Amino acid sequence: MCRLFIGADPTLWVSSSRSLRIDGMVTSIRLENGFWTLLEEIAQRDGMHLPQMLTKLYHESIDAGHDLGNFTSFLRVCALRYLSLQLSHDIPADVRVPIASLDATQILAREKKDWH
C-alpha cells in the first residue's frame, strides 16, 4: 500500500509560496505543489486565474460567516473536497464543465442527506 504513496513524484509534496493581494493586503500562501495543481485546475474550470479564484473563495467564505483564521488549511480542504466530489460524480471529471454551472444547492442537500 505505502509504495503507491512513497513512489509518487516527490515534487508533489514540495511546498511553495505564492503571494496574493486580497482587499489591498498582500498575503503569502504556502502549499504543497499537489494542492497548487488542483487549485489551478479548479480555477481554470470557471475561466479564472488562480489569484481571482482564491480572492473569490476568500470573500464568499467571509460573506457566509466563516472564520478563515487558517486560509491555507481551508484551501487544502477545498482541493480535497474537489477530488471527493469528482469521485462521487457530483463534479464531472470533464474539466470543460464549469463548477459554477453545477447545482450546488442540490449537491449539498444530497450530501446532508447522506450524512444522516
N, C-alpha and C positions, 0 to 999 in steps of 0.2 A: 504494500500500500504506500509506504513512505517514498518509495522510489519515484512514483508519479509526481510528487511534490519536490523532492530533492533534485531530481533530474531536469527540472524546468530551467528555462533560461534565467540565469541569476540577475540579469538586468531588470527583471520584473519586480524584484523586491528592493532594488536600489532606490533610495529616496532622492527626490529633487525638489527644490523650492521654486515657486513661481510667485511673482508679485502681481497684485491685483488692486485696483482702485475702486473702492465702494464708497459712494457719497463723499468723494473728495479725500478720503483717508486711504493711504497706501497700506496694504497688509500683505504679509508673506505667508504662503500656504506651503507646507511641506508634506508631500505624499509619496508613496511608492509609485514607481513608473507604471505598474499594472493598473493602479487606480486612475492615474492620469489618462491612460489609454481608454479606459471605459468612459470616463467623464467626457473626453473629447468625442467619442462615438455618440454619446447621448446628445451633446450639443449639436453635432452635425446633423443628426436626425431631424432636428427642428430648424435647420438653417442658421444656427448661431455659431459664433466663435466661442471658445471656452470662457473667456472673461465675461462675455454677455450672459451666458447661462449661469455662471456662478453668482453674478450680481442678481439675476432674476431669482434664483433659488434663495439667496440671502433675503431679499426684500419680501418675497412671498412667505417665507418662513416667519419672518418678523410680523408680517401682517396677520398671520394665522395664530399669533400669540406664543410662538415657540421661543424658548431661551436658547440662543445659539452661542453659549459660552465656549463651546468647543466646535467651531465650524468645520475644522478638519475631520473630526470624528463623524459629523453629520454627512460630509461628502463621501467618506468611506462607506457609510451605511447606504447612501444613495446609489453608489456603484454596485454594492452587493444586492440591493433591492432590485436594481435594473436586471441583473442576471437572474435573480429568483423569479421575477415577473416574466422573463423570457422562458424560463423552464416551465412555468405554469401556463404558458401560451397566452398570457394576458397582454404581453408586449410581443408583437410578431418579431421573428428573427430577421425578417427582411428590413434592413436598415433604411430602406427608402420610405418606409411608413413612419411619418412623424408621430412622436409621442403625444404631441398636442392634439392630434386627431382622434385619440382614443377616449373612450368614455370613462374618465377617472372615477366618477361617482359610482358607476356600475361595478368597476373593478374593486373599489374599496368596500362596497356593500357585500360583494361576494366573499371577499377576504374576512370581513367581520363575521359573516355567517359561518365561515369555516372555522373561525377561532372558537366559536361556542359549541 
